[in-house]
Amino acid sequence: MANCAIVGINWGDEGKGRMVDYLTAQYDVVVRYQGGGNAGHTVINDMGKFALHLLPSGIFRPGVMNILGNGVALDCENLVEEIETIRSAGVSISPENLMVSGRASLLLPWHRELDALEEARLKDKKYGSTKQGIAPFYSDKYQKKTVQAGELLYPARLKAHLQDLLEWKNLILQKVYGAKGYTMEEMTAWLETYAAQVQPYVADTGRYLRQAQAQGKAILFEGQLGALRDLDYGIYPYTTSSNTIAAYAPVGAGLPTARIDEVVGVVKAYSSCVGEGPFTCEWFGDDAEQLREAGAEYGAKTGRPRRVGPIDLVATRYGVEVQGATNIALTKLDILSYMKEIPVCAAYEIDGEITREFPFPAVLDKARPVTEYLPGWCCDISGVRTWEDMPQAARAYVEYVEQAIGCRIGYVSVGAERESLIVR
């Protein structure tokens, strides 16, 4: 069977979780391949409404193996809390349906503290971090100064390694930021409280995935955030600290030999953004508040009001290109139903020149949106389940976006529930 990556095309928050939840019926394995607990995937199904931050969105499907790959920032505190929350809703979670790569590194308490300290130091030049420790974690990982999950299986090795890291990290906390630092007793207690609960899930997931590949099982790779938050291809430095693009999925999942047969890129029918950085199509005032309320645009992790605006075709086309998308899921089309005219950001104006190409990040502050308008449909479409039953104006909007971004829109979401989806 074919392997598929589900990725965000824009700034994140596009609705990837609902698409993974829907498509996992066709897959045997779901792998999170990057990122940590700094963003959320909202899933609504017959078991309830859930905001996932680390758990793969396939956790609700019986018979599906869910894996946290080596590219993930493994936050044991967040993961333990999330497992308890999902279990309390009646979802079974055990090593039979959840595995953690032994090569994934642990996000430690000092990573979260360093994140907050650095954002405070930056003041009005802050990056808009969620303060979940992601940037300090990945910095340490590339400095080869993290603890790998597999070390939880070797306590003596783990203790010696952690002691070395503690001495180094305290130098930074105390000398650079004037913070208290950590003791070995505090870190040991943290390991016993949180990491010990994750230890039963730790396994050689690379071996499992190679066997799954050899057996012809279908694998779904789940990305976090979106193309514009990719460390290399996004709106640097207002990005995350990992690679969100589909091309990284095999590496971060632990199966570098995997071939990605399909890339489902998720695009919201309008634009939303959490955090700092350039956001060319952004609305303000009453228009923004009306759209924000209609779409319930508040961060799944932080609860922060999201910045909103019309769909940005320049940014979306760029996201399609860097993700290598082969199919698009357009979500939240129903939210636009209140508008008599549907605005789209069709191009940018930079220094008096009109461009439809996404510019280098340093130029984005100069960009101004060039807006076009399409007729609205002014009726509730949340109950529509076939393309033929969709109002003509809504179909025209989807077709317009499809042509503008250069990729087929195969799925149209008209609600958050699993079944509120039109397959074209």
N, C-alpha and C positions, 0 to 999 in steps of 0.2 A: 504494500500500500504506500501511498505518497506521504512524504513528510511535509509539514507546513509550519511556517512561523507566523505568529500574529503580533503585529507591531503597531506602534503609534506613528502617525504621519506628521503630526504637528508638535505641540508643546507638552503632550501628555493629556490625561483626563479625557480621552476620546471615547472611551467605552470598550476598552479591550477585554475587560473581565467578562462582560455579558457575551461577547463573541466567543471567548474561550469556553465559557459555560455551555453555550449552544453547540459549538462544534465538537466538543469532547465526546459526544455520542459516536463520532466516527473514528476516534483515536484510542490507542492502547496506553500511551504514555504521554504525560504533560511535564515539560521541564521549564522551570524558571532559570534563565541563563545569565542574568545580571541584575544589579541594583540590590536594594535592601528594603528596610521597612519605612522608607521615606516617602512612599507614594502608595496610593490605594487603588484596588480594582473592586468596584461595586458590582455585586452579583445579586440578582433577585430571581428566585425560583420557588418551587412549591414548598421548600423548607423555610423560606423567609428571605430577609434582606441582609446581606453580609458585606462588610468592607474588609477585603483581604489586603494584606500588606506584604507578606512573605509567602504564605501558602499558595501554591499553584491553584488556578481557578478550576482545575479538574477534580478537586478534592470532593466535590459533591456527586460525582459520577461513580457508582459502584463498578468495580472491576478495572478502574483506571489507576495506573501507578503514577504517583506524583513525585517529582524529583526537584530538589534544590541543587543546582549545579555548582561547579567550582568557581564560576564567575560571580556568584551572589555574595553580598555582604551579610554574613550570617549573624543576625542579631538574636541571640538566644532569649533575651528578655521578651522581645516582641513576639518571637515565634511561640514560646511557651504560653503567653497570654492569648495569642490567637488560637492556638490549638484548644485551649480550655473553653474559649468563647464558642468556637464552632462545635465542639463536642456537646456543649450544653444545649445546643439546638437539635441534638439527636444525630449528628453526623459522625460516623465511625472514622477514627484516625488512629492508625497503628503502623508499625513497620511493614505491614502487608499492603498499605496503599500510600505510604510516605517514606521517602528515603532522602538522606542528606549526604552530599558528596564529602568524603573524607578530605578532599583537596580544597574545600571551601574554607575560607579564613573566618575567624570569629571577630565580630565587631564587639570591642570591649568597652567597659564603662568610660574609660578615658577618651575614647573617640567622640562620644556624645558631648562630653564636657569641653573638649578642645574645639568642637564645632561651634558651640555657643560662645566661648571665649573669643574666637577669631571673628565671628560676626559682630560681637560687641566692639572689638578693636577697630573694625572697618567702619563702624558707625554708618554714615550716609552713603558709603561706597560698598555696602554689604552686597553679597551675591543672592540673597533671598533664600538662604538655606532653611530647610525644615528642622535643622538642629538635631538630626537623628544620627550624626556622626559619620555620614557617608564620605565626605571629602577627606577627613583625617584617616579614615579606614583605608581608602584606596591609596592614599599617599604612603601609608605604612606598608601596604601590601607590595607596592612597587619598590619600596626600600628593603623588602624582605624582612620586615619586622612585625609579622603577625603570627598568631597561633592558628594552625590548621585544625579543622574539626577532627581529623584522624588522630591527632595527638591526645584527644580525650580517651582513647583506647590504651594509651601508654602513660600512666600517671607520673611515673618518675621522670620521664623525659619532659612531660608537660610542666612539672613544677620547676625544673631547672631552667627551661626556656622562658617561662613566665617571669622568673626572678631576674633574668638578664634584661628582658624587655621593660620590666618595672623600673629598674635603675635608670635606663635610658629615657623612658617617658617622663619620669619625675624631674629629670634635668630640664626638660622642655616646659612642663607645667609650672615648676617653681621658679626657674630663672627667667623664662620669657614672659609668662603671664602672671606670676606672683600667686599662683594657686597652691593649695595645700599638698597635692599629690596623693598617692595611694600607698597603702602598706600591703605586704604579702598576705596578711591575715584577711584584709578586706577582699582581696582578689580571690583568695581561696574560698571565702564564704560565697562570693558571687558564682564561682564555678560549681560549688555544691548546691546552690539554690537553683540556678538556671541551666548551666551547661550540662549538668548531670542528667537533667530531664530530656535533653536533646540527644545525648550519647547513644541511646538505643536505636536511633534512626540512622546513625552514621554507618555508611557502607561504601564499598567500592562501586560507585554508580557508573563509572566508566565501563567496567566489566559488564554490568547489567545492561547498559545501553548497547554495547557491542553485540551481546547475545540477542537483544531485542531486534537489532538491525539484521542480524543473520537469520532470524526467524521470520523476517518480513513484517514485523509489527510496525504500525503507523505511529509516528512520534510528532507531537505538537510542541513547538517551542514558543514559550510565552515571554514577551518582552515587557519591560517597564518603561514608563514615560514615552517620549516620542522622538522623532528624528531631530527636531530642533533643540533637544536637550542632550544630544550625543556629544561626548567630550571632544571628538575630532571634527564632526560635521555640523554641530549645532551653533547656537548664538553665543559662542565662547566670549567671556568666561561665565556667562549666566546659564551654565549647563549643569548636568549631573557629572559625576566623576567616573562614569563607566560608558561603555559603548552600547547604545540602545538599538543599533541597526541590526537587521536580520543577518547580515554577513557574519556577525560575531556569534550568532546563536550556536553553531556547532562547537566553537571553542569554549564558550562560557558554559555550555551544557555538559561538556565532558565527552563529546563524541565528534572530534575534529574531522572524521572521515564522512560525516553525514552529508547527504545531498538534500538541499532544500528544494522541493518540487513546486511549492506554492508559497507565496508571501501575501497574506491577507493584511492589507493596510487599513487601519481604522481611522476614519475622518468624521468629525462632528459636523453637522449641517450648518453650524455657525462656529465661531472661534471662542475658545476659553483658555485661560492661562493662569497658573498659580505661581507666584514668585516674581522676582525682579527681572529686568532686562527689557530689550526693545520688543514692542508688540504693536506693529504698525497699524493694524486695523482696530485698535482699541476704541471702545465707546466710553463716554463718561455721562454723568448726570442721569436724568430720568430714563433715557433710552437704555442705558446700561443696566439700571436697576430693574427695569421691567423685564429685560431679557434674562438677567440673573435670577430673578424670582421665578420666571416661567420655567427655566431649566434647572432650578435648584442647584445653582452653581456655587457650591461650597466644597472645599477640599476634603476628600475622604479620610485623609490622615490628620490634617491640621484644623479643619473646620473653617479655614480662611475663605473669605469671599473671593471667588475667582474673578479675574479681569475678563471681560467679555467683549465681543464685537462680531461683525458679520464674518462669513467664511472668507479666508484669505487665500485666494487662488494662486498667488505668487508663491507663498510659503508652502502651500499644499502640493503644488506641482514639484517643487524642490524636494519635499519629503518623499513623494512617490519615487523620484529618481534615486535618492540615496538609499532608500529602503529596497529598491528593486521590486516594488509591489507588482503583483500579477492580478490582484483582485482587490476591490475596495468594499469595505463595509461602511456605509454612510449612516451615522447614528443620530438620534434625537431630531429627526425631521419633523416630528409632531409638534415640537416646541415652537416652530415658526408659524404655526397655524393662526396666531393672533394678528399677524402682520398683513396689512393690505398690499404692501409692496415689500419684496424681499431684497435687501441690499447685499451686494457681494463686492469684496475688494478685488477688483479685476487686474490692477496694475499698481506700481509704485511711481511716484514722482520724486526724483532726486536731483537737486540743483537745477530744476526746470526741465529735466529730461524724463520722459516716460519710459519705464522698463517693465518687462514681465519676467525678468530673470532675478532670482533671489541674490541679493548682494552680499559682499564680504561683511562679517559682523560689525566691523568698525564703521561702516557706512550706514548701518541701519537707523541710527539716531536721526539721520537726515531724511529718511524716507517718509513720504506722506501717501495715504491711501487714495487711489483713484476708484471711485465707487460707481457701480452700475446697479440698475434695479430691474427685477423681474416681477411679474404679477404674482400676488399671493393667492391662496386658495380659500382662506377665511372660513374654514370648517374643520371640525375635529376629525383627524385621520387615525387616531390611536386604535380604532377597531378594524382598520383595513388590514387584510391579510394576503391580498393578491395584487399584482401590479396592475391588472386590468381594472380593478375597483378603485385605484388611486385617482384623485381628481387630476384633470389634465394639467392644471397649472403646477401641481406638485411633481408630476412626471416630467414636465418641461424643465423644472428646476434641477432635478436629478440629472437629466440628460445634458443640461448646460454645464453643470459641474463636471460630469464625466468627460465631456469633450475638452473642457478647459484644462483638466489635470492630466489628460492623456492616459487614463487607465479605466478599465471597465468597472462599474459599480455593480457588484453581484448581489449585495445584501443592502436592504434599506430597513433601518430600525425605526419603529413608530411608538416605542415604549420601552421601559426598562425590563419588563418581564421576558422570560426566556422565549415565549411564543410570539411576542410582539415584533415579528420580523418578517419581512417580505423577501423571498428569494427570487431573483430575476433569472 
